[in-house]
Amino acid sequence: VMLKARAFRRDHSPSSVASATYLIGTATGAPILSPGSGSYPSKINVTVSNTTPGATIRYTIDGTDPDGEDDEIADGGTITVDRDLRIKARAWADGLDPSPVTIGDYVITGAVAGGNNHTLALHRDGTVWAWGRNPNGEIGTGDDQVSEYRVPQHVVNLTDIVAVDAGPHFSMALRADGTVWTWGWNHGYRLGVGPSPGHTAVPMQVVTEDEQPLQNIAAISAGGSHALALADNGTLWAWGANYDGPLGIGSNDNKSRAVPVPNLTGIGAIAAGGYFSLVLKTDGEATGSLWAFGENSAGQVGDGTDVDRLSPVKVLDNVRSIGAGGIHALVVMADGTVFGTGLNDRGQLGIGEMGDPFFTYQPVFGGAAGIERFSASGVHSLALRADGTVLGTGHNDAGQVGDGTTIHRHTPTVLPIIRNVIQAEATMRVGSVFTGWYAHSVALTDDGKVWVWGTNAYGQLGIGGTNHDNRYRPYPIPGFNLTDRSWPDGDPDEDGLRTELELELGTDPFNADTNGDGIDDLTASRSGLDPLDPDMDGDGID
């Protein structure tokens, strides 16, 4: 405990500050890891801090407990985590026992996004890869003379990226420093870099109206010809084409550079649709109110009218997650029920039939349970469930629903083959009629594999092949992986249990017989015994 004291007397200057540190107990304080355990899309720097002044901190990344011979790290030092691993840190101070071991389990997942006719992937090392159609440089190779790339390409000049998104003919990336980068077609000013250039094959930095870099951004979303950026203080920035009001600034003036959206604070999530936008205002809570603005010709704003909204309007309360398609929207409520609004001319709302649009939010997706989040194009919708499975519905002429057929689906269908999904994205087609043939989908599983399905007309599946080489069910891109799972998939004690399973069971991945009873952990767990209890039969004898 550190105490600080200062004296004050009327008509006198305050005294200097006196301080002293007192150690209570016999053990050194455990180090702090920040950020703590969790899943992250790309590499992070974990800061290790002391709780006992002057203590020496040592750490490991192989799962073993630190000892006096392991690597030392200074107070406030960082460890780069670019793959799945476990950090263990321990502190030593003179005259005190070593601290308890601080444990941090980190999962680096990667991420994916789908544009009109191209696809993006975020690698665990913070680089970006892209493939598909490239007439405006949206693949980001620096060359806009190549019309398409049919296998993944490295996007130039981007490092330390933490999020990606894509819209029609343009791409976006968010750096760890909170800056935003865009490339591709600048029609309607969707790049946010100013009125020129008309297009770019090299990522450029988004700027504000005073031509300063847009900073302190925590999330991004690409719409039909506009884009949104959520600042780390819960406010919103927008730029691009604004004919129908998707920027939410109270007018339909286009903006070639990022501008703040007024009267919105406490935002927790954003979703840019075709020509409309959704915002979830949570004020730091798990659920909140849904606000919408922009084009409303088919009820996609969901306020009961077909009037375009130039400023945000509150639509729903008790919303947990949001998803915006080309001309429809889907949300998950606090109780897990699913509601939708907007166009349903291709069965994209999943209500069992095609039909007239909804102008207010109604129950959709056949009452499906366990849905975590949505992604939607102009003609189909995907839902990711908590169990890692994916549901699809809507127009399916190119196989974009992913059920192995070209039968249009009006009721949600469970996709075959693919399991343990952590992200599923339907590509952003703005319109509905006559655009289904070019739709595709992309998903990411927890083993780092990227799965694709739908049309491959411009190489947007990344599997090579010809423009007729569609996939009608999820298909993994050969030899392309976004993560490194050597730690969770390893078996250092050779007991037949992967490290990931050992951590779930609570057993020691470096000791084949954690409880020392002579029965290895694998045999004990498969026999229904407790591998942690040395007296599993309760007879008082180990």
SULUR-V989743 format. One line per field, one symbol per residue. ss: DSSP state (h for helix, s for strand, l for the rest). A space follows every 10 residues. Layout:
BEGIN
ss: ???
END
This chain:
BEGIN
ss: lsssslllll lllllllsss slllllslll lssslllsss lllssssssl lllllsssss llllllllll ssslllssss slllssssss ssllllslll lsssssssll sssslllsss sslllllsss ssslllllll lllllllsss ssssllllll ssssssslls ssssslllls ssssslhhhl llslllllss ssssslssll llslllssss sslllsssss sllllsssss llllllllll llllssssss llllllssss sslllsssss sllllllsss ssssllllll llslllllss ssssssssss sssslllsss sssllllsss ssssllllll llllssssss ssslhhhlll ssssssllls ssssslllls ssssllllll llslllllss ssssllllll ssssssllll lllllhhhls ssssslllss ssssllllll llslllllll ssssssssss slllllllll llllllllhh hhhhhlllll llllllllll hhhhhhllll llllllllll ll
END
